[in-house]
Amino acid sequence: MRVLLNAGDKPGAAFLRQGLEGEGYSVDVSEDGNRANPMVQEAGYDFVILDFGPSLRDGFEMLAAIRALREELPILVLTGRL
């Protein structure tokens, strides 16, 4: 399975990537939402992990843009917002 991990926190992204790759997933990391949307368009991801916190774009805006590109794509949202 191919995963897009959008996370601006480099240590956190590295930790998640290592764990996912250890389970056999192929992981691409995008450090900000400006690169995530083109990656979703160009690649055949099976799911996306979207971190709302450190992104340069608003997380809800990113979520809506990804949904507009691929409505059926599963998205796991990580957030520290309350």
Contacts in CASP RR format, 6 or more apart in sequence:
PFRMAT RR
TARGET T0000
AUTHOR 0000-0000-0000
METHOD contacts of the structure
MODEL  1
MRVLLNAGDKPGAAFLRQGLEGEGYSVDVSEDGNRANPMVQEAGYDFVIL
DFGPSLRDGFEMLAAIRALREELPILVLTGRL
1 24 0 8 1.000
1 25 0 8 1.000
1 26 0 8 1.000
1 46 0 8 1.000
1 47 0 8 1.000
2 25 0 8 1.000
2 26 0 8 1.000
2 27 0 8 1.000
2 28 0 8 1.000
2 43 0 8 1.000
2 44 0 8 1.000
2 45 0 8 1.000
2 46 0 8 1.000
3 20 0 8 1.000
3 25 0 8 1.000
3 26 0 8 1.000
3 27 0 8 1.000
3 28 0 8 1.000
3 45 0 8 1.000
3 46 0 8 1.000
3 47 0 8 1.000
3 48 0 8 1.000
3 49 0 8 1.000
4 27 0 8 1.000
4 28 0 8 1.000
4 30 0 8 1.000
4 36 0 8 1.000
4 39 0 8 1.000
4 40 0 8 1.000
4 43 0 8 1.000
4 45 0 8 1.000
4 47 0 8 1.000
4 48 0 8 1.000
4 49 0 8 1.000
5 13 0 8 1.000
5 16 0 8 1.000
5 17 0 8 1.000
5 20 0 8 1.000
5 27 0 8 1.000
5 28 0 8 1.000
5 29 0 8 1.000
5 30 0 8 1.000
5 48 0 8 1.000
5 49 0 8 1.000
5 51 0 8 1.000
6 29 0 8 1.000
6 30 0 8 1.000
6 31 0 8 1.000
6 32 0 8 1.000
6 33 0 8 1.000
6 36 0 8 1.000
6 48 0 8 1.000
6 49 0 8 1.000
6 50 0 8 1.000
6 51 0 8 1.000
6 55 0 8 1.000
6 62 0 8 1.000
7 13 0 8 1.000
7 16 0 8 1.000
7 29 0 8 1.000
7 30 0 8 1.000
7 31 0 8 1.000
7 49 0 8 1.000
7 51 0 8 1.000
7 54 0 8 1.000
7 78 0 8 1.000
8 31 0 8 1.000
8 32 0 8 1.000
8 51 0 8 1.000
8 53 0 8 1.000
8 54 0 8 1.000
8 55 0 8 1.000
9 51 0 8 1.000
9 53 0 8 1.000
9 54 0 8 1.000
10 31 0 8 1.000
13 29 0 8 1.000
13 31 0 8 1.000
13 51 0 8 1.000
16 27 0 8 1.000
16 49 0 8 1.000
17 27 0 8 1.000
17 29 0 8 1.000
20 27 0 8 1.000
21 27 0 8 1.000
28 39 0 8 1.000
28 43 0 8 1.000
28 45 0 8 1.000
30 36 0 8 1.000
30 39 0 8 1.000
32 55 0 8 1.000
32 56 0 8 1.000
32 57 0 8 1.000
33 55 0 8 1.000
33 56 0 8 1.000
33 57 0 8 1.000
33 62 0 8 1.000
34 56 0 8 1.000
34 57 0 8 1.000
36 48 0 8 1.000
36 50 0 8 1.000
36 62 0 8 1.000
36 66 0 8 1.000
37 62 0 8 1.000
37 65 0 8 1.000
37 66 0 8 1.000
37 69 0 8 1.000
39 45 0 8 1.000
40 48 0 8 1.000
40 66 0 8 1.000
40 69 0 8 1.000
40 70 0 8 1.000
40 73 0 8 1.000
41 69 0 8 1.000
45 73 0 8 1.000
46 74 0 8 1.000
47 73 0 8 1.000
47 74 0 8 1.000
47 75 0 8 1.000
47 76 0 8 1.000
48 66 0 8 1.000
48 73 0 8 1.000
48 74 0 8 1.000
48 75 0 8 1.000
48 76 0 8 1.000
49 75 0 8 1.000
49 76 0 8 1.000
49 78 0 8 1.000
50 59 0 8 1.000
50 62 0 8 1.000
50 63 0 8 1.000
50 66 0 8 1.000
50 75 0 8 1.000
50 76 0 8 1.000
50 77 0 8 1.000
50 78 0 8 1.000
51 77 0 8 1.000
51 78 0 8 1.000
51 79 0 8 1.000
52 59 0 8 1.000
52 60 0 8 1.000
52 77 0 8 1.000
52 78 0 8 1.000
52 79 0 8 1.000
52 80 0 8 1.000
52 81 0 8 1.000
53 59 0 8 1.000
53 78 0 8 1.000
53 79 0 8 1.000
53 80 0 8 1.000
53 81 0 8 1.000
55 62 0 8 1.000
63 75 0 8 1.000
63 77 0 8 1.000
66 73 0 8 1.000
66 75 0 8 1.000
67 73 0 8 1.000
67 75 0 8 1.000
END
